Amino acid sequence: MPAVLTDQKIIVTGPTGQVALPVTLALAEHNEVIGLARFRDPDARAQLEAAGVTCIETNLAAGDFSSVPSAVDYVLNLAVVKSNRWDIDLAANAESAGLLMQHCAGAKAMLHCSSTGVYQPAGRHELAETDALGDNHRVMMETYSIAKIAAEVVVRTSARLFNLPTTIARLNVPYGDNGGWPAFHLAMIEAGQPVPVHPDRPNRFNPIHEDDIIRMIPAMLEAASVPATIVNWGGIDPVDLEEWCEFLGGIVGKDATFVETDATIGGVTVDTSKMVQLAGPTTVGWQDGLRRMVAARA
Ligand SMILES: NC(=O)c1ccc[n+]([C@@H]2O[C@H](COP(=O)([O-])OP(=O)(O)OC[C@H]3O[C@@H](n4cnc5c(N)ncnc54)[C@H](OP(=O)(O)O)[C@@H]3O)[C@@H](O)[C@H]2O)c1
């Protein structure tokens, strides 16, 4: 299993995103990286270009990859489109993934980033990859879960159609110096606002630090197969949202307060044993990771 990727030609979709920006910058240190997005954030684009990333303006909702090189080693699909419009979100998340796989059918592997938001809510049951899927995020983002499930199915089919080894990795709660859901909680706590929590408490998740995401990319690509490998991608230590908010409050000297509402997603906690088998355990403990996040965002 390669510890790092070097001298590879890699396409990353959504390289300006919360998850993809640190991943893309890390990959660009030793590889030729091409980023695809609309690049609405000029600062993020400048940061990528300064690191040597070739930025090609692409609207995934259109699915036109004619200006994108097809002879690449790896494709990392880290973009997500959350317009809350069904026609756009199905085209941009699902159809585009298949069209990009067709375009890069000769690649060594494809990593498609999915979400544990594809699972049917199951409280504190540790969801395995074979567990029931459902419309998990509907209360917050109407199209999200169904578009992510649709994308998985298109990616699974395309892996077989194009014989392109593929991993579908279902991220839980990614966070780090570049932000994430806990960073939103931090901002609410600092502003003295109550954090919304689902009444089915405690709300347990598997937060995963961006350093672990970066470190696991080579193994995730190595695990690619036809039919596609499907794996949960989260921290090995589950933690309750309430607990991490109280911890964040402790760092900044404010009490975290909560408001119960069923208009927020409930806990989604996962079985990480398949991930550990394929890519090893996560190494950044959640308290360390959150302390670093607070310092980076101060
Ligand atoms: N963040 C989370 O808490 C979380 C949790 C679980 C799973 N995930 C998964 O992790 C992956 C990354 O998510 P993220 O939160 O990091 O995303 P994000 O911060 O919302 O970034 C989305 C990226 O996609 C690009 N994009 C959006 N619409 C586009 C379009 N029409 N055409 C081309 N590019 C477009 C954006 O750039 P432009 O807008 O400039 O085009 C940006 O680079 C996704 O697969 C997501 O489902 C995230």
The ligand as an SDF file (V2000), in Angstrom:
LIG
                    3D

 48 52  0  0  0  0  0  0  0  0999 V2000
  -18.6450   18.8030    4.7090 N   0  0  0  0  0  0  0  0  0  0  0  0
  -19.2860   17.8060    5.3210 C   0  0  0  0  0  0  0  0  0  0  0  0
  -19.6910   17.9220    6.5020 O   0  0  0  0  0  0  0  0  0  0  0  0
  -19.4540   16.4790    4.6200 C   0  0  0  0  0  0  0  0  0  0  0  0
  -19.9950   15.3950    5.3290 C   0  0  0  0  0  0  0  0  0  0  0  0
  -20.1080   14.1580    4.6980 C   0  0  0  0  0  0  0  0  0  0  0  0
  -19.7300   14.0230    3.3700 C   0  0  0  0  0  0  0  0  0  0  0  0
  -19.2430   15.0990    2.6930 N   0  0  0  0  0  0  0  0  0  0  0  0
  -18.8510   14.9220    1.2870 C   0  0  0  0  0  0  0  0  0  0  0  0
  -17.5300   15.4080    1.1330 O   0  0  0  0  0  0  0  0  0  0  0  0
  -17.3640   15.8990   -0.2100 C   0  0  0  0  0  0  0  0  0  0  0  0
  -16.8510   17.3220   -0.1500 C   0  0  0  0  0  0  0  0  0  0  0  0
  -17.8380   18.1320    0.4900 O   0  0  0  0  0  0  0  0  0  0  0  0
  -17.5070   19.6050    1.0250 P   0  0  0  0  0  0  0  0  0  0  0  0
  -18.4200   19.8630    2.1750 O   0  0  0  0  0  0  0  0  0  0  0  0
  -16.0540   19.7480    1.1870 O   0  0  0  0  0  0  0  0  0  0  0  0
  -18.0220   20.4750   -0.2120 O   0  0  0  0  0  0  0  0  0  0  0  0
  -18.0540   22.0700   -0.3350 P   0  0  0  0  0  0  0  0  0  0  0  0
  -17.2140   22.7230    0.6900 O   0  0  0  0  0  0  0  0  0  0  0  0
  -19.5080   22.4660   -0.4440 O   0  0  0  0  0  0  0  0  0  0  0  0
  -17.3610   22.3070   -1.7570 O   0  0  0  0  0  0  0  0  0  0  0  0
  -18.0030   21.9000   -2.9340 C   0  0  0  0  0  0  0  0  0  0  0  0
  -17.0270   21.9700   -4.0970 C   0  0  0  0  0  0  0  0  0  0  0  0
  -17.7370   21.5920   -5.2900 O   0  0  0  0  0  0  0  0  0  0  0  0
  -17.6400   22.6690   -6.2350 C   0  0  0  0  0  0  0  0  0  0  0  0
  -18.8920   22.7910   -6.9590 N   0  0  0  0  0  0  0  0  0  0  0  0
  -20.1150   23.1160   -6.4550 C   0  0  0  0  0  0  0  0  0  0  0  0
  -21.0150   23.1910   -7.4590 N   0  0  0  0  0  0  0  0  0  0  0  0
  -20.3420   22.9160   -8.6140 C   0  0  0  0  0  0  0  0  0  0  0  0
  -20.7200   22.8430   -9.9720 C   0  0  0  0  0  0  0  0  0  0  0  0
  -21.9760   23.0690  -10.3740 N   0  0  0  0  0  0  0  0  0  0  0  0
  -19.7710   22.5420  -10.8920 N   0  0  0  0  0  0  0  0  0  0  0  0
  -18.4920   22.3140  -10.5140 C   0  0  0  0  0  0  0  0  0  0  0  0
  -18.0710   22.3460   -9.2280 N   0  0  0  0  0  0  0  0  0  0  0  0
  -18.9990   22.6500   -8.2960 C   0  0  0  0  0  0  0  0  0  0  0  0
  -17.3800   23.9230   -5.4000 C   0  0  0  0  0  0  0  0  0  0  0  0
  -16.7280   24.9340   -6.1540 O   0  0  0  0  0  0  0  0  0  0  0  0
  -17.5660   26.0660   -6.9950 P   0  0  0  0  0  0  0  0  0  0  0  0
  -18.7620   26.4120   -6.1730 O   0  0  0  0  0  0  0  0  0  0  0  0
  -16.6010   27.1830   -7.1550 O   0  0  0  0  0  0  0  0  0  0  0  0
  -17.9180   25.4270   -8.3050 O   0  0  0  0  0  0  0  0  0  0  0  0
  -16.4480   23.3610   -4.3330 C   0  0  0  0  0  0  0  0  0  0  0  0
  -15.1440   23.2520   -4.8340 O   0  0  0  0  0  0  0  0  0  0  0  0
  -18.7430   15.7520   -0.8670 C   0  0  0  0  0  0  0  0  0  0  0  0
  -18.8060   14.5440   -1.5580 O   0  0  0  0  0  0  0  0  0  0  0  0
  -19.6900   15.7180    0.3170 C   0  0  0  0  0  0  0  0  0  0  0  0
  -20.9100   15.0720   -0.0010 O   0  0  0  0  0  0  0  0  0  0  0  0
  -19.0840   16.3240    3.2910 C   0  0  0  0  0  0  0  0  0  0  0  0
  1  2  1  0
  2  3  2  0
  2  4  1  0
  4  5  1  0
  4 48  2  0
  5  6  2  0
  6  7  1  0
  7  8  2  0
  8  9  1  0
  8 48  1  0
  9 10  1  0
  9 46  1  0
 10 11  1  0
 11 12  1  0
 11 44  1  0
 12 13  1  0
 13 14  1  0
 14 15  2  0
 14 16  1  0
 14 17  1  0
 17 18  1  0
 18 19  2  0
 18 20  1  0
 18 21  1  0
 21 22  1  0
 22 23  1  0
 23 24  1  0
 23 42  1  0
 24 25  1  0
 25 26  1  0
 25 36  1  0
 26 27  1  0
 26 35  1  0
 27 28  2  0
 28 29  1  0
 29 30  1  0
 29 35  2  0
 30 31  1  0
 30 32  2  0
 32 33  1  0
 33 34  2  0
 34 35  1  0
 36 37  1  0
 36 42  1  0
 37 38  1  0
 38 39  2  0
 38 40  1  0
 38 41  1  0
 42 43  1  0
 44 45  1  0
 44 46  1  0
 46 47  1  0
M  CHG  2   8   1  16  -1
M  END
$$$$
